[in-house]
C-alpha cells in the first residue's frame, strides 16, 4: 500500500507577529501595536491564501485574532481621542453648570 507523502506545513511568521502585536497593543503599545497587528494580520491572511498546496501555511486563526485585537484597540483609541477633543472644546467638566 502506497501512502501519499506528508504535506509540509509551517506557520506564517506574519500571523505570529500579528497576534503578538495584537496582545502588546493591549499591554504596552496601544496605537503602534494595533497598527502593526492589523497590517501584519492582513498580510498574513493573504500569504496563507496564496500559499501553494504542497507547502501549506497555517496561522489563519492567529492572524484573525491579531486583526480583532488590533481593530478593537484602534477603535477605542479613536474614541478616546474624540472624547478628549470634545472635552477640550466643550469644557473640562460640569463646573460651569452650577
TIRO-2110 file (N, C-alpha, C; in Angstrom, 1 decimal):
// TIRO-2110
0.8, -1.2, 0.0, N, 1, A
0.0, 0.0, 0.0, CA, 1, A
0.9, 1.2, 0.0, C, 1, A
0.6, 2.2, -0.9, N, 2, A
1.4, 3.4, -1.0, CA, 2, A
0.6, 4.5, -0.4, C, 2, A
1.4, 5.2, 0.5, N, 3, A
0.8, 6.4, 1.1, CA, 3, A
1.3, 7.7, 0.4, C, 3, A
0.5, 8.7, 0.4, N, 4, A
1.0, 10.0, -0.2, CA, 4, A
2.0, 10.6, 0.7, C, 4, A
3.0, 11.3, 0.2, N, 5, A
3.9, 12.0, 1.0, CA, 5, A
3.3, 13.0, 2.0, C, 5, A
3.7, 13.1, 3.2, N, 6, A
3.1, 14.1, 4.1, CA, 6, A
3.3, 15.5, 3.6, C, 6, A
2.2, 16.3, 3.8, N, 7, A
2.3, 17.7, 3.4, CA, 7, A
3.2, 18.5, 4.4, C, 7, A
4.0, 19.3, 3.9, N, 8, A
4.8, 20.1, 4.8, CA, 8, A
4.0, 21.4, 5.1, C, 8, A
3.8, 21.6, 6.4, N, 9, A
3.1, 22.8, 6.8, CA, 9, A
3.9, 23.6, 7.8, C, 9, A
3.8, 24.9, 7.7, N, 10, A
4.5, 25.8, 8.6, CA, 10, A
3.5, 26.9, 9.0, C, 10, A
3.9, 27.6, 10.0, N, 11, A
3.0, 28.7, 10.5, CA, 11, A
3.6, 30.0, 9.9, C, 11, A
2.7, 30.8, 9.5, N, 12, A
3.0, 32.1, 8.9, CA, 12, A
3.7, 33.0, 10.0, C, 12, A
4.8, 33.5, 9.7, N, 13, A
5.5, 34.4, 10.6, CA, 13, A
4.7, 35.7, 10.8, C, 13, A
4.1, 36.1, 9.7, N, 14, A
3.3, 37.3, 9.8, CA, 14, A
2.1, 37.1, 10.7, C, 14, A
1.5, 35.9, 10.7, N, 15, A
0.4, 35.7, 11.6, CA, 15, A
0.9, 35.7, 13.1, C, 15, A
2.0, 35.2, 13.4, N, 16, A
2.6, 35.2, 14.7, CA, 16, A
2.8, 36.6, 15.1, C, 16, A
3.4, 37.4, 14.3, N, 17, A
3.7, 38.9, 14.6, CA, 17, A
2.4, 39.6, 14.8, C, 17, A
1.4, 39.3, 14.0, N, 18, A
0.1, 40.0, 14.2, CA, 18, A
-0.5, 39.7, 15.6, C, 18, A
-0.5, 38.4, 16.0, N, 19, A
-1.0, 38.0, 17.3, CA, 19, A
-0.2, 38.7, 18.4, C, 19, A
1.1, 38.6, 18.3, N, 20, A
1.9, 39.2, 19.4, CA, 20, A
1.7, 40.7, 19.5, C, 20, A
1.7, 41.4, 18.4, N, 21, A
1.4, 42.8, 18.5, CA, 21, A
0.0, 43.2, 18.9, C, 21, A
-0.9, 42.3, 18.5, N, 22, A
-2.3, 42.5, 19.0, CA, 22, A
-2.4, 42.4, 20.5, C, 22, A
-1.7, 41.5, 21.1, N, 23, A
-1.6, 41.4, 22.6, CA, 23, A
-0.9, 42.6, 23.1, C, 23, A
0.3, 43.0, 22.5, N, 24, A
1.1, 44.1, 23.0, CA, 24, A
0.3, 45.4, 22.9, C, 24, A
-0.6, 45.5, 22.0, N, 25, A
-1.4, 46.7, 21.8, CA, 25, A
-2.3, 46.9, 23.1, C, 25, A
-2.6, 45.9, 23.7, N, 26, A
-3.5, 46.0, 25.0, CA, 26, A
-2.6, 46.1, 26.2, C, 26, A
-1.3, 45.8, 26.1, N, 27, A
-0.5, 45.8, 27.3, CA, 27, A
0.4, 47.0, 27.4, C, 27, A
1.1, 47.3, 26.3, N, 28, A
2.1, 48.4, 26.3, CA, 28, A
2.3, 49.3, 25.1, C, 28, A
1.8, 48.9, 24.0, N, 29, A
1.9, 49.7, 22.8, CA, 29, A
0.5, 49.9, 22.1, C, 29, A
-0.3, 50.8, 22.8, N, 30, A
-1.7, 50.9, 22.3, CA, 30, A
-1.9, 51.2, 20.8, C, 30, A
-1.4, 52.2, 20.3, N, 31, A
-1.7, 52.6, 18.9, CA, 31, A
-0.8, 51.9, 17.9, C, 31, A
0.5, 51.9, 18.2, N, 32, A
1.5, 51.4, 17.3, CA, 32, A
1.3, 49.9, 17.2, C, 32, A
1.2, 49.2, 18.3, N, 33, A
0.9, 47.8, 18.3, CA, 33, A
-0.3, 47.4, 17.6, C, 33, A
-1.4, 48.2, 17.7, N, 34, A
-2.6, 47.9, 16.9, CA, 34, A
-2.4, 48.0, 15.4, C, 34, A
-1.7, 49.0, 15.0, N, 35, A
-1.4, 49.2, 13.6, CA, 35, A
-0.6, 48.0, 13.0, C, 35, A
0.5, 47.6, 13.8, N, 36, A
1.3, 46.5, 13.3, CA, 36, A
0.5, 45.2, 13.3, C, 36, A
-0.4, 45.0, 14.3, N, 37, A
-1.2, 43.8, 14.3, CA, 37, A
-2.2, 43.8, 13.1, C, 37, A
-2.8, 44.9, 12.8, N, 38, A
-3.7, 45.0, 11.6, CA, 38, A
-3.0, 44.8, 10.3, C, 38, A
-1.9, 45.5, 10.1, N, 39, A
-1.2, 45.3, 8.8, CA, 39, A
-0.7, 43.9, 8.7, C, 39, A
0.0, 43.4, 9.7, N, 40, A
0.6, 42.0, 9.6, CA, 40, A
-0.5, 41.0, 9.5, C, 40, A
-1.7, 41.2, 10.1, N, 41, A
-2.8, 40.3, 10.0, CA, 41, A
-3.3, 40.2, 8.6, C, 41, A
-3.5, 41.3, 8.0, N, 42, A
-4.0, 41.3, 6.6, CA, 42, A
-2.9, 40.7, 5.6, C, 42, A
-1.7, 41.0, 5.8, N, 43, A
-0.6, 40.4, 5.0, CA, 43, A
-0.5, 38.9, 5.2, C, 43, A
-0.7, 38.4, 6.5, N, 44, A
-0.6, 37.0, 6.8, CA, 44, A
-1.8, 36.3, 6.1, C, 44, A
-3.0, 36.8, 6.2, N, 45, A
-4.1, 36.1, 5.6, CA, 45, A
-3.9, 36.0, 4.1, C, 45, A
-3.4, 37.0, 3.4, N, 46, A
-3.1, 37.0, 2.0, CA, 46, A
-2.1, 35.9, 1.7, C, 46, A
-1.0, 35.9, 2.5, N, 47, A
0.1, 35.0, 2.3, CA, 47, A
-0.4, 33.5, 2.5, C, 47, A
-1.3, 33.3, 3.4, N, 48, A
-1.8, 32.0, 3.7, CA, 48, A
-2.7, 31.5, 2.5, C, 48, A
-3.5, 32.4, 2.0, N, 49, A
-4.4, 32.1, 0.9, CA, 49, A
-3.6, 31.8, -0.4, C, 49, A
-2.5, 32.5, -0.6, N, 50, A
-1.8, 32.3, -1.8, CA, 50, A
-0.7, 31.2, -1.7, C, 50, A
-0.6, 30.6, -0.6, N, 51, A
0.5, 29.5, -0.4, CA, 51, A
0.1, 28.3, -1.3, C, 51, A
1.2, 27.7, -2.0, N, 52, A
0.9, 26.6, -2.8, CA, 52, A
0.4, 25.4, -1.9, C, 52, A
-0.3, 24.5, -2.6, N, 53, A
-1.0, 23.4, -1.8, CA, 53, A
0.1, 22.5, -1.2, C, 53, A
1.2, 22.3, -1.8, N, 54, A
2.2, 21.4, -1.3, CA, 54, A
3.0, 22.0, -0.1, C, 54, A
2.9, 23.3, 0.0, N, 55, A
3.6, 24.0, 1.2, CA, 55, A
2.5, 24.7, 2.0, C, 55, A
1.7, 24.0, 2.7, N, 56, A
0.6, 24.5, 3.4, CA, 56, A
1.1, 25.5, 4.5, C, 56, A
0.4, 26.7, 4.5, N, 57, A
0.7, 27.6, 5.6, CA, 57, A
-0.4, 27.6, 6.6, C, 57, A
-0.1, 27.6, 7.8, N, 58, A
-1.1, 27.7, 8.9, CA, 58, A
-1.0, 29.0, 9.6, C, 58, A
-1.9, 29.3, 10.4, N, 59, A
-1.9, 30.5, 11.2, CA, 59, A
-3.0, 31.5, 10.9, C, 59, A
-4.0, 31.1, 10.2, N, 60, A
-5.1, 32.0, 9.8, CA, 60, A
-5.8, 32.4, 11.1, C, 60, A
-6.0, 31.5, 12.1, N, 61, A
-6.7, 31.9, 13.3, CA, 61, A
-5.9, 32.9, 14.1, C, 61, A
-4.6, 32.7, 14.1, N, 62, A
-3.7, 33.7, 14.8, CA, 62, A
-3.8, 35.1, 14.1, C, 62, A
-3.8, 35.1, 12.8, N, 63, A
-4.0, 36.3, 12.0, CA, 63, A
-5.3, 37.0, 12.3, C, 63, A
-6.4, 36.2, 12.4, N, 64, A
-7.7, 36.8, 12.7, CA, 64, A
-7.7, 37.4, 14.1, C, 64, A
-7.1, 36.6, 15.0, N, 65, A
-7.1, 37.1, 16.4, CA, 65, A
-6.3, 38.4, 16.5, C, 65, A
-5.2, 38.5, 15.8, N, 66, A
-4.4, 39.7, 15.8, CA, 66, A
-5.2, 40.9, 15.2, C, 66, A
-5.9, 40.6, 14.1, N, 67, A
-6.8, 41.6, 13.4, CA, 67, A
-7.9, 42.1, 14.4, C, 67, A
-8.5, 41.2, 15.1, N, 68, A
-9.6, 41.6, 16.0, CA, 68, A
-9.0, 42.4, 17.1, C, 68, A
-7.9, 42.0, 17.8, N, 69, A
-7.3, 42.7, 18.8, CA, 69, A
-6.9, 44.1, 18.4, C, 69, A
-6.3, 44.2, 17.2, N, 70, A
-5.8, 45.4, 16.6, CA, 70, A
-6.9, 46.4, 16.3, C, 70, A
-8.0, 45.9, 15.6, N, 71, A
-9.1, 46.8, 15.2, CA, 71, A
-9.8, 47.3, 16.4, C, 71, A
-10.0, 46.4, 17.4, N, 72, A
-10.8, 46.9, 18.6, CA, 72, A
-9.9, 48.0, 19.4, C, 72, A
-8.6, 47.8, 19.5, N, 73, A
-7.8, 48.7, 20.1, CA, 73, A
-7.7, 50.1, 19.3, C, 73, A
-7.7, 50.0, 18.0, N, 74, A
-7.7, 51.2, 17.2, CA, 74, A
-9.0, 51.9, 17.4, C, 74, A
-10.1, 51.2, 17.4, N, 75, A
-11.4, 51.8, 17.6, CA, 75, A
-11.5, 52.5, 18.9, C, 75, A
-11.0, 51.9, 20.0, N, 76, A
-11.0, 52.5, 21.3, CA, 76, A
-10.1, 53.7, 21.4, C, 76, A
-9.0, 53.6, 20.7, N, 77, A
-8.1, 54.8, 20.6, CA, 77, A
-8.7, 56.0, 19.9, C, 77, A
-9.4, 55.7, 18.8, N, 78, A
-10.1, 56.8, 18.1, CA, 78, A
-11.2, 57.4, 19.0, C, 78, A
-11.9, 56.6, 19.7, N, 79, A
-13.0, 57.1, 20.6, CA, 79, A
-12.4, 57.9, 21.7, C, 79, A
-11.3, 57.5, 22.2, N, 80, A
-10.6, 58.2, 23.3, CA, 80, A
-10.2, 59.6, 22.8, C, 80, A
-9.6, 59.6, 21.6, N, 81, A
-9.1, 60.9, 21.1, CA, 81, A
-10.3, 61.8, 20.8, C, 81, A
-11.4, 61.3, 20.3, N, 82, A
-12.6, 62.1, 20.1, CA, 82, A
-13.2, 62.6, 21.4, C, 82, A
-13.2, 61.8, 22.4, N, 83, A
-13.6, 62.2, 23.8, CA, 83, A
-12.8, 63.3, 24.3, C, 83, A
-11.5, 63.2, 24.2, N, 84, A
-10.5, 64.2, 24.7, CA, 84, A
-10.7, 65.5, 24.0, C, 84, A
-10.9, 65.5, 22.7, N, 85, A
-11.1, 66.7, 21.9, CA, 85, A
-12.4, 67.3, 22.3, C, 85, A
-13.5, 66.5, 22.5, N, 86, A
-14.8, 67.0, 22.9, CA, 86, A
-14.7, 67.7, 24.3, C, 86, A
-13.9, 67.1, 25.2, N, 87, A
-13.7, 67.7, 26.5, CA, 87, A
-13.0, 69.0, 26.4, C, 87, A
-12.0, 69.1, 25.5, N, 88, A
-11.3, 70.3, 25.4, CA, 88, A
-12.1, 71.4, 24.8, C, 88, A
-13.0, 71.0, 23.8, N, 89, A
-13.8, 72.0, 23.1, CA, 89, A
-15.0, 72.5, 24.0, C, 89, A
-15.6, 71.5, 24.7, N, 90, A
-16.8, 71.9, 25.4, CA, 90, A
-16.6, 72.1, 26.9, C, 90, A
-15.4, 72.0, 27.4, N, 91, A
-15.1, 72.2, 28.8, CA, 91, A
-14.6, 71.0, 29.5, C, 91, A
-14.0, 71.2, 30.6, N, 92, A
-13.4, 70.0, 31.3, CA, 92, A
-14.4, 69.3, 32.3, C, 92, A
-15.5, 69.8, 32.4, N, 93, A
-16.4, 69.1, 33.4, CA, 93, A
-17.7, 69.8, 33.5, C, 93, A
-18.3, 69.5, 34.7, N, 94, A
-19.6, 70.1, 34.9, CA, 94, A
-19.6, 71.3, 35.8, C, 94, A
-18.4, 71.9, 36.0, N, 95, A
-18.2, 73.1, 36.9, CA, 95, A
-19.0, 74.3, 36.4, C, 95, A
-19.3, 74.4, 35.1, N, 96, A
-20.0, 75.5, 34.5, CA, 96, A
-21.5, 75.4, 34.7, C, 96, A
-22.0, 74.2, 35.2, N, 97, A
-23.4, 74.0, 35.3, CA, 97, A
-24.0, 74.4, 36.6, C, 97, A
-23.2, 74.8, 37.6, N, 98, A
-23.7, 75.2, 38.9, CA, 98, A
-24.3, 76.5, 38.9, C, 98, A
END
